[in-house]
Amino acid sequence: MFAIIKTGGKQYKVATGDKIKIEKLTAKEGKPVVFKDVLLIAKGEETKIGQPKVAGAKVESKVLRTQKGKKVQMIKYKAKKRYSVKKGHRQLFTEVEILKITA
């Protein structure tokens, strides 16, 4: 059984026991999080597709940690103008473990 959920402007395919990294959530470590934006649920050959969400469906999960991701570096450079700028960014993410999918 798997589901497709929407959180942080992105869609994720999840199954029970999966650990996924999503956009930062405000929940503390060890606390439960419920995703109600379930777009699709599939169990064997039976599939429920939402319009846009599956009614009454939810995905329960637990927050494992919140951290910063790898550094992404950006460089601007203009030839012959003595102009160069180097910047870095580390995006925050939350790692969650999927506990239960209910339809």
Contact map, one row per residue, 1 for C-alpha under 8 A:
1110000000000011000000000000000000000000111100000000000000000000000000000000000000000000000000000000000
1111000000001111000000000000000000000000111000000000000000000000000000000000000000000000000000000000100
1111100000001110000000000000000000000111110000000000000000000000000000000000000000000000000000000000100
0111110000111100000000000000000000000111100000000000000000000000000000000000000000000000000000000000000
0011111000111100000000000000000000111111000000000000000000100000000000000000000000000000000000000000000
0001111111110000000000000000000000101110000000000000000000000000000000000000000000000000000000000000000
0000111111110000000001100000000000101000000000000000000000000000000000000000000000000000000000000000000
0000011111000000000001110000000000000000000000000000000000000000000000000000000000000000000000000000000
0000011111100000000000000000000000000000000000000000000000000000000000000000000000000000000000000000000
0000011111110000000000000000000000000000000000000000000000000000000000000000000000000000000000000000000
0001111011111000000000000000000000000000000000000000000000000000000000000000000000000000000000000000000
0001111001111100000000000000000000000000000000000000000000000000000000000000000000000000000000000000000
0111100000111110000000000000000000000000000000000000000000000000000000000000000000000000000000000000000
0111100000011111010000000000000000000000000000000000000000000000000000000000000000000000000000000100000
1110000000001111110000000000000000000000000000000000000000000000000000000000000000000000000000000100100
1100000000000111110000000000000000000000000000000000000000000000000000000000000000000000000000000111100
0000000000000011111000000000000000000000000000000000000000000000000000000000000000000000000000001110000
0000000000000111111100000000000000000000000000000000000000000000000000000000000000000000000000001100000
0000000000000000111110000000000000000000000000000000000000000000000000000000000000000000000000111100000
0000000000000000011111000000000000000000000000000000000000000000000000000000000000000000000000111000000
0000000000000000001111100000000000000000000000000000000000000000000000000000000000000000000011110000000
0000001100000000000111110000000000000000000000000000000000000000000000000000000000000000000011110000000
0000001100000000000011111000000000000000000000000000000000000000000000000000000000000000000111000000000
0000000100000000000001111100000000000000000000000000000000000000010000000000000000000000000111000000000
0000000000000000000000111110000000000000000000000000000000000000000000000000000000000000000011000000000
0000000000000000000000011111000000000000000000000000000000000000000000000000000000000000000000000000000
0000000000000000000000001111101110000000000000000000000000000010000000000000000000000000000000000000000
0000000000000000000000000111111000000000000000000000000000000010000000000000000000000000000000000000000
0000000000000000000000000011111000000000000000000000000000000111110000000000000000000000000000000000000
0000000000000000000000000001111100000000000000000000000000000111100000000000000000000000000000000000000
0000000000000000000000000011111110000000000000000000000000000110000000000000000000000000000000000000000
0000000000000000000000000010011111000000000000000000000000011110000000000000000000000000000000000000000
0000000000000000000000000010001111100000000000000000000000011110000000000000000000000000000000000000000
0000000000000000000000000000000111110000000000000000000001111000000000000000000000000000000000000000000
0000111000000000000000000000000011111100000000000000000001111000000000000000000000000000000000000000000
0000100000000000000000000000000001111100000000000000000011100000000000000000000000000000000000000000000
0000111000000000000000000000000000111110000000000000110001000000000000000000000000000000000000000000000
0011110000000000000000000000000000111111100000000100110011100000000000000000000000000000000000000000000
0011110000000000000000000000000000001111100000001111110000000000000000000000000000000000000000000000000
0011100000000000000000000000000000000111110000111100110000000000000000000000000000000000000000000000000
1111000000000000000000000000000000000111111000111000010000000000000000000000000000000000000000000000001
1110000000000000000000000000000000000001111111110000000000000000000000000000000000000000000000000000000
1100000000000000000000000000000000000000111111100000000000000000000000000000000000000000000000000000000
1000000000000000000000000000000000000000011111100000000000000000000000000000000000000000000000000000000
0000000000000000000000000000000000000000011111100000000000000000000000000000000000000000000000000000000
0000000000000000000000000000000000000000011111110000000000000000000000000000000000000000000000000000000
0000000000000000000000000000000000000001111111111000000000000000000000000000000000000000000000000000000
0000000000000000000000000000000000000001110001111100010000000000000000000000000000000000000000000000000
0000000000000000000000000000000000000011100000111110110000000000000000000000000000000000000000000000000
0000000000000000000000000000000000000111000000011111111000000000000000000000000000000000000000000000000
0000000000000000000000000000000000000010000000001111110000000000000000000000000000000000000000000000000
0000000000000000000000000000000000000010000000000111110000000000000000000000000000000000000000000000000
0000000000000000000000000000000000001111000000001111111000000000000000000000000000000000000000000000000
0000000000000000000000000000000000001111100000011111111110000000000000000000000000000000000000000000001
0000000000000000000000000000000000000000000000000100111110000000000000000000000000000000000000000000001
0000000000000000000000000000000000000000000000000000011111000000000000000000000000000000000000000000001
0000000000000000000000000000000000010100000000000000011111100000000000000000000000000000000000000000111
0000000000000000000000000000000001111100000000000000000111110000000000000000000000000000000000000000111
0000100000000000000000000000000001110100000000000000000011111000000000000000000000000000000000000111110
0000000000000000000000000000000111100000000000000000000001111100000000000000000000000000000000000111100
0000000000000000000000000000000111100000000000000000000000111110000000000000000000000000000000011111000
0000000000000000000000000000111110000000000000000000000000011111000000000000000000000000000000011110000
0000000000000000000000000011111110000000000000000000000000001111110000000000000000000000000001111000000
0000000000000000000000000000110000000000000000000000000000000111110000000000000000000000000001111000000
0000000000000000000000000000110000000000000000000000000000000011111000000000000000000000000001110000000
0000000000000000000000010000100000000000000000000000000000000011111100000000000000000000000111100000000
0000000000000000000000000000000000000000000000000000000000000000111110000000000000000000000111000000000
0000000000000000000000000000000000000000000000000000000000000000011111000000000000000000011110000000000
0000000000000000000000000000000000000000000000000000000000000000001111100000000000000000011110000000000
0000000000000000000000000000000000000000000000000000000000000000000111110000000000000000011000000000000
0000000000000000000000000000000000000000000000000000000000000000000011111000000000000001111000000000000
0000000000000000000000000000000000000000000000000000000000000000000001111100000000000001110000000000000
0000000000000000000000000000000000000000000000000000000000000000000000111110000000000111100000000000000
0000000000000000000000000000000000000000000000000000000000000000000000011111000000000111000000000000000
0000000000000000000000000000000000000000000000000000000000000000000000001111100000011110000000000000000
0000000000000000000000000000000000000000000000000000000000000000000000000111110000111100000000000000000
0000000000000000000000000000000000000000000000000000000000000000000000000011111000111000000000000000000
0000000000000000000000000000000000000000000000000000000000000000000000000001111111110000000000000000000
0000000000000000000000000000000000000000000000000000000000000000000000000000111111100000000000000000000
0000000000000000000000000000000000000000000000000000000000000000000000000000011111000000000000000000000
0000000000000000000000000000000000000000000000000000000000000000000000000000011111100000000000000000000
0000000000000000000000000000000000000000000000000000000000000000000000000000011111110000000000000000000
0000000000000000000000000000000000000000000000000000000000000000000000000001111011111000000000000000000
0000000000000000000000000000000000000000000000000000000000000000000000000011110001111100000000000000000
0000000000000000000000000000000000000000000000000000000000000000000000000011100000111110000000000000000
0000000000000000000000000000000000000000000000000000000000000000000000001111000000011111000000000000000
0000000000000000000000000000000000000000000000000000000000000000000000001110000000001111100000000000000
0000000000000000000000000000000000000000000000000000000000000000000000111100000000000111110000000000000
0000000000000000000000000000000000000000000000000000000000000000000000111000000000000011111000000000000
0000000000000000000000000000000000000000000000000000000000000000000111110000000000000001111100000000000
0000000000000000000000000000000000000000000000000000000000000000000111100000000000000000111110000000000
0000000000000000000000110000000000000000000000000000000000000000011110000000000000000000011111000000000
0000000000000000000011111000000000000000000000000000000000000000011110000000000000000000001111100000000
0000000000000000000011111000000000000000000000000000000000000011111000000000000000000000000111110000000
0000000000000000001111000000000000000000000000000000000000000011110000000000000000000000000011111000000
0000000000000000001111000000000000000000000000000000000000001111100000000000000000000000000001111100000
0000000000000000111100000000000000000000000000000000000000001111000000000000000000000000000000111110000
0000000000000111111000000000000000000000000000000000000000111100000000000000000000000000000000011111100
0000000000000001100000000000000000000000000000000000000000111100000000000000000000000000000000001111100
0000000000000001000000000000000000000000000000000000000000111000000000000000000000000000000000000111110
0110000000000011000000000000000000000000000000000000000011110000000000000000000000000000000000000111111
0000000000000000000000000000000000000000000000000000000011100000000000000000000000000000000000000001111
0000000000000000000000000000000000000000100000000000011111000000000000000000000000000000000000000000111
